[in-house]
Each structure stands twice: as structure tokens, then as C-alpha cells.
């Protein structure tokens, strides 16, 4: 699993703290003495896969360098309900000021990692689980990292690092063959993927020399026919409407990978709390 560089999230965390006005916590300033110290424990209140501990730590660091954040678990770990994920200690006002921002990141990223792990486990090594570009604006690097923590594989990060000819491209070009031809003229050092919506389009993509063919929102029967038609002449990606219930049948078809937007756009936040002891 590729690590997450601090350069990816330092500014994101900074903006999140500004949004929360974390340095103007009028409630804590009124109630908590300035010299009061506190300890906190991050606890998983449900089974989850960990992702984003360093991002949570960055929230505390930016609010107050005097706060110390000590991970107990590691990103990618599967934790049981009740497990302690990390400890934080230092000035109580600062700890309380950073609490919500740190939890927001941690709950969101752990939720993505947890859902991804469920799909990866259900696939049982028979098909690669991919994410998509259906991510929250400005959080793509973090969310795709969480997918990796869950054992998934990242699809393209942006429009620059992968050729994917979709339905609107096909309409503009006047057909799959012409769209592929125009891409090939650019001599990109990348495989050419074509999104298809019917068996007829699968045939057109094969004839055009597509390297990867996406079967988008195919029925189970049509997916089976498409995989047989392609017969190893291109890699096969399945997409659209993929659920846990459908995944075993999809994994048995012989396709190479399945892309699932729900990993990032619909993963529920993990139930994690920060339990604070003022000592």
C-alpha cells in the first residue's frame, strides 16, 4: 500500500480547521482553564478498517504542536468494535478544538476503507476491485488512499493519466471507431479503454482495437456473453450497479476488474469516538 504524503493533506486540513474556526473555540475557552491538560483515546465503536490516522494527527499538530498523537493501530488494520486506534495528549483546549476536524477525516476515510475491504473480501481474489473518480472535490487523494487501505486498487486519478472513451465522447466523435482513431493519432503511452453499453458496442470496440472494454450497466446474462465475445482480446472492466449481492456472480465471469463508485461516494462514516479524560 502506497503511503500518503503529508503534502497531499496539509492544506486540506488547514482549510478544514479554518472552516471550523478551530482556533476560536469560545465554548472551551470559557469553560476549560488555559493550563488544563487532557488525554484522549480514539475508539472504534464498530468493526472497521483503519485509514487516515496521519490526517487526524495533522489536525492536532496544526492546532497546537504541544499536542502529542500516538497511533495504536495502523492504516490498513482491521479492528474490532471497541478497539483503541490512537491516543492524543496535551493542552485540553487545543485537544477539544481539533477534535471534530480530526474525527471527520478519520470517520470518513475509515468508512471508505471498511466498505472497500468488504468488496475485496467478497471478490476473494477472483476480480480486482477498482475505485472511480466519483470522489468529493479536493478529497480525491485522501479517498483513493483509503481505498488502498481497504485492499482496493486505484483507477485513474484524473483526466490526465488514463484514456477512457465514454458515451459522450462516442457521440461527439460519431462512433467508437472514430473516437479510438482520434486517440491513437495522439500516440499516448497509455492503454485505450472504451465504455460500452451493448454487445454491439463491444464488437465495435474490439474491431477498433480497444485495449480495455468497460461493460457499463450490463445484465448478468449480457456480461457473460460479452466476456465470451471478447475472449481475452482485451481486458474487461465491469461497472455500474455493482452490489455485494451481485459481486460473486460477477467475479465468476472471468472479467479482469470491477469499478465501484460507491466505495467513495456512498461509504457510510465509521463510528469512531474520541473519549477525553481530563485527569
C-alpha positions as CSV (number, residue, x, y, z in Angstrom):
1,X,0.0,0.0,0.0
2,X,1.5,3.3,-1.1
3,X,1.8,5.7,1.8
4,X,0.1,9.1,1.9
5,X,2.5,12.1,1.7
6,X,1.8,15.0,4.1
7,X,1.8,17.3,1.1
8,X,-1.4,15.7,-0.1
9,X,-3.3,16.7,3.0
10,X,-1.6,19.6,4.9
11,X,-3.5,22.3,3.1
12,X,-6.8,20.3,3.2
13,X,-6.5,20.0,6.9
14,X,-5.7,23.7,7.3
15,X,-8.8,24.7,5.3
16,X,-10.9,22.3,7.4
17,X,-9.7,23.9,10.6
18,X,-10.4,27.3,9.3
19,X,-13.9,26.3,8.3
20,X,-14.5,25.1,11.9
21,X,-12.9,28.2,13.4
22,X,-10.9,25.8,15.5
23,X,-8.7,28.5,16.9
24,X,-11.7,30.4,18.2
25,X,-13.4,27.8,20.3
26,X,-15.4,30.1,22.5
27,X,-17.0,27.3,24.5
28,X,-13.8,25.6,25.5
29,X,-12.1,29.0,26.2
30,X,-15.0,29.8,28.6
31,X,-15.1,26.5,30.4
32,X,-11.6,25.0,30.3
33,X,-8.6,26.6,32.2
34,X,-5.8,27.5,29.8
35,X,-3.3,25.3,31.7
36,X,-5.5,22.2,31.9
37,X,-4.1,19.1,30.3
38,X,-6.1,16.2,29.0
39,X,-5.8,12.8,27.4
40,X,-7.9,11.3,24.7
41,X,-8.5,7.9,23.1
42,X,-9.9,7.2,19.7
43,X,-12.1,4.2,19.9
44,X,-13.7,2.2,17.1
45,X,-17.4,1.7,18.1
46,X,-17.9,-0.8,15.3
47,X,-15.6,-3.2,13.4
48,X,-13.7,-1.1,10.8
49,X,-10.6,-0.9,8.6
50,X,-8.4,2.0,9.6
51,X,-7.4,4.8,7.3
52,X,-6.4,8.4,7.9
53,X,-4.5,8.3,11.2
54,X,-1.8,10.7,9.9
55,X,-4.5,13.1,8.7
56,X,-6.1,13.1,12.1
57,X,-2.7,13.7,13.7
58,X,-2.1,16.6,11.4
59,X,-5.3,18.4,12.7
60,X,-3.9,18.2,16.2
61,X,-0.4,19.3,15.1
62,X,-1.7,22.3,13.3
63,X,-3.9,23.5,16.2
64,X,-1.1,23.1,18.8
65,X,2.3,21.5,18.3
66,X,2.2,20.8,22.1
67,X,-0.3,18.0,21.4
68,X,1.1,14.6,21.0
69,X,-0.6,12.0,18.8
70,X,0.3,8.4,19.2
71,X,-1.2,5.8,16.9
72,X,-2.1,2.4,18.4
73,X,-3.4,0.8,15.2
74,X,-2.0,1.3,11.7
75,X,-3.7,2.3,8.5
76,X,-5.0,-0.9,6.8
77,X,-5.6,-2.7,10.0
78,X,-8.9,-4.4,10.5
79,X,-10.1,-3.5,14.0
80,X,-12.9,-5.0,16.2
81,X,-15.5,-2.8,17.8
82,X,-14.1,-1.3,21.0
83,X,-10.5,-1.2,19.7
84,X,-8.3,1.7,20.6
85,X,-6.9,3.4,17.4
86,X,-4.8,6.2,18.8
87,X,-4.1,8.4,21.8
88,X,-3.7,12.1,22.0
89,X,-2.5,14.2,24.9
90,X,-1.7,17.8,25.7
91,X,-3.5,21.1,26.4
92,X,-7.2,20.4,26.9
93,X,-8.4,23.5,25.0
94,X,-6.3,22.6,21.9
95,X,-7.4,19.0,22.1
96,X,-11.0,19.9,22.1
97,X,-10.5,22.5,19.3
98,X,-9.1,19.9,16.9
99,X,-11.4,17.0,17.9
100,X,-14.2,17.4,15.4
101,X,-11.9,18.0,12.4
102,X,-9.8,15.0,13.2
103,X,-12.8,12.8,13.7
104,X,-14.4,14.0,10.5
105,X,-11.4,12.9,8.4
106,X,-10.9,9.7,10.3
107,X,-14.5,8.6,10.2
108,X,-14.9,9.3,6.5
109,X,-11.7,7.6,5.5
110,X,-12.2,4.6,7.7
111,X,-15.7,4.3,6.3
112,X,-14.3,4.1,2.7
113,X,-11.6,1.6,3.7
114,X,-14.2,-0.6,5.5
115,X,-16.5,-0.7,2.6
116,X,-13.7,-1.4,0.2
117,X,-12.5,-4.3,2.4
118,X,-16.0,-5.8,2.3
119,X,-15.9,-5.8,-1.5
120,X,-12.3,-7.1,-1.7
121,X,-13.2,-10.0,0.7
122,X,-16.3,-10.8,-1.3
123,X,-14.3,-10.9,-4.5
124,X,-12.0,-13.5,-2.9
125,X,-9.1,-12.7,-5.3
126,X,-11.2,-13.6,-8.4
127,X,-11.5,-10.0,-9.7
128,X,-9.7,-6.7,-8.9
129,X,-11.8,-4.1,-7.1
130,X,-11.3,-0.6,-8.6
131,X,-12.4,2.8,-7.4
132,X,-13.6,5.7,-9.7
133,X,-13.4,9.5,-10.0
134,X,-16.7,9.8,-8.1
135,X,-15.0,11.5,-5.1
136,X,-15.6,14.6,-3.0
137,X,-14.0,17.7,-4.6
138,X,-10.5,18.2,-3.2
139,X,-10.5,14.9,-1.2
140,X,-9.6,12.5,-4.1
141,X,-6.1,11.8,-2.9
142,X,-7.3,11.0,0.6
143,X,-10.3,8.9,-0.6
144,X,-8.2,6.9,-3.0
145,X,-5.7,6.3,-0.3
146,X,-8.5,5.0,1.9
147,X,-9.4,2.6,-0.9
148,X,-5.9,1.3,-0.9
149,X,-6.0,0.8,2.8
150,X,-9.1,-1.4,2.3
151,X,-7.2,-3.5,-0.3
152,X,-8.7,-1.9,-3.4
153,X,-6.9,-0.7,-6.4
154,X,-7.0,2.9,-7.8
155,X,-8.3,3.6,-11.2
156,X,-7.1,6.8,-12.9
157,X,-6.6,9.8,-10.6
158,X,-7.7,12.3,-13.1
159,X,-8.3,13.0,-16.8
160,X,-4.6,13.2,-17.5
161,X,-3.4,9.7,-16.6
162,X,-5.8,7.4,-18.4
163,X,-7.7,7.2,-21.7
164,X,-11.3,6.3,-21.1
165,X,-13.7,6.9,-24.1
166,X,-17.1,7.3,-22.6
167,X,-20.6,7.6,-24.1
168,X,-20.4,11.4,-24.6
169,X,-17.0,11.1,-26.4
170,X,-18.5,8.5,-28.7
171,X,-21.4,10.8,-29.5
172,X,-19.1,13.7,-30.3
173,X,-16.8,11.6,-32.4
174,X,-19.7,9.9,-34.3
175,X,-18.8,6.4,-33.2
176,X,-16.4,4.2,-31.3
177,X,-14.1,3.5,-34.3
178,X,-13.6,7.2,-34.9
179,X,-13.1,8.0,-31.2
180,X,-10.4,5.3,-30.9
181,X,-8.8,6.5,-34.2
182,X,-8.5,10.1,-32.9
183,X,-7.0,8.9,-29.6
184,X,-4.5,6.6,-31.4
185,X,-3.3,9.6,-33.5
186,X,-2.0,11.3,-30.3
187,X,0.3,8.3,-29.6
188,X,-0.4,8.4,-25.8
189,X,1.7,5.8,-24.0
190,X,-1.4,4.5,-22.3
191,X,-3.9,1.7,-23.0
192,X,-7.2,2.8,-24.6
193,X,-10.3,2.0,-22.7
194,X,-13.8,2.2,-24.2
195,X,-17.1,2.3,-22.2
196,X,-19.7,0.1,-23.9
197,X,-23.5,-0.2,-23.2
198,X,-24.4,-3.1,-25.5
199,X,-23.0,-6.2,-27.2
200,X,-23.0,-4.3,-30.5
201,X,-20.7,-1.7,-29.0
202,X,-18.4,-4.4,-27.6
203,X,-18.0,-5.7,-31.1
204,X,-17.2,-2.2,-32.3
205,X,-14.7,-1.6,-29.5
206,X,-12.9,-4.9,-30.4
207,X,-12.8,-4.1,-34.1
208,X,-11.4,-0.6,-33.2
209,X,-8.6,-2.3,-31.2
210,X,-9.5,-1.1,-27.7
211,X,-7.1,-2.4,-25.0
212,X,-9.7,-2.4,-22.3
213,X,-13.5,-2.7,-22.7
214,X,-15.8,-1.5,-19.9
215,X,-19.2,-3.2,-19.7
216,X,-21.4,-0.5,-18.2
217,X,-24.7,-1.5,-16.6
218,X,-24.9,-4.8,-18.4
219,X,-27.2,-7.5,-17.2
220,X,-25.6,-10.6,-15.8
221,X,-26.5,-12.5,-19.0
222,X,-25.1,-9.8,-21.3
223,X,-21.9,-9.6,-19.2
224,X,-21.4,-13.3,-19.7
225,X,-22.0,-13.1,-23.4
226,X,-19.6,-10.1,-23.6
227,X,-16.8,-11.8,-21.8
228,X,-17.2,-14.8,-24.1
229,X,-17.2,-12.5,-27.1
230,X,-14.1,-10.6,-26.0
231,X,-12.3,-13.9,-25.3
232,X,-9.1,-12.4,-24.0
233,X,-8.6,-10.0,-26.9
234,X,-8.9,-7.0,-24.5
235,X,-9.0,-6.6,-20.7
236,X,-12.6,-6.5,-19.3
237,X,-13.8,-4.0,-16.7
238,X,-17.3,-4.2,-15.3
239,X,-19.1,-1.1,-14.0
240,X,-22.5,0.1,-12.9
241,X,-24.9,-1.2,-10.3
242,X,-22.3,-3.5,-8.6
243,X,-23.6,-4.6,-5.2
244,X,-22.4,-7.1,-2.6
245,X,-25.1,-9.5,-3.7
246,X,-24.1,-9.3,-7.4
247,X,-20.4,-9.5,-6.9
248,X,-20.0,-13.3,-6.5
249,X,-21.6,-13.8,-9.9
250,X,-19.7,-11.0,-11.5
251,X,-16.4,-12.3,-10.1
252,X,-17.1,-15.7,-11.6
253,X,-17.4,-14.4,-15.1
254,X,-13.7,-14.1,-15.9
255,X,-13.5,-10.3,-16.2
256,X,-10.3,-8.6,-15.0
257,X,-11.7,-5.9,-12.8
258,X,-14.8,-4.2,-11.5
259,X,-15.1,-0.4,-10.8
260,X,-17.4,0.7,-8.0
261,X,-18.2,4.3,-7.4
262,X,-19.9,3.5,-4.1
263,X,-16.6,3.0,-2.5
264,X,-16.1,6.7,-2.3
265,X,-19.5,8.3,-3.0
266,X,-21.6,6.1,-0.7
267,X,-19.5,4.7,2.0
268,X,-21.0,5.4,5.5
269,X,-18.8,7.1,8.0
270,X,-17.2,4.6,10.5
271,X,-18.5,5.0,14.1
272,X,-15.4,6.3,15.9
273,X,-15.3,8.4,19.1
274,X,-12.7,10.4,20.9
275,X,-13.1,9.7,24.7
276,X,-11.4,12.5,26.7
277,X,-10.1,12.2,30.2
278,X,-9.3,15.5,31.9
279,X,-7.5,13.6,34.7
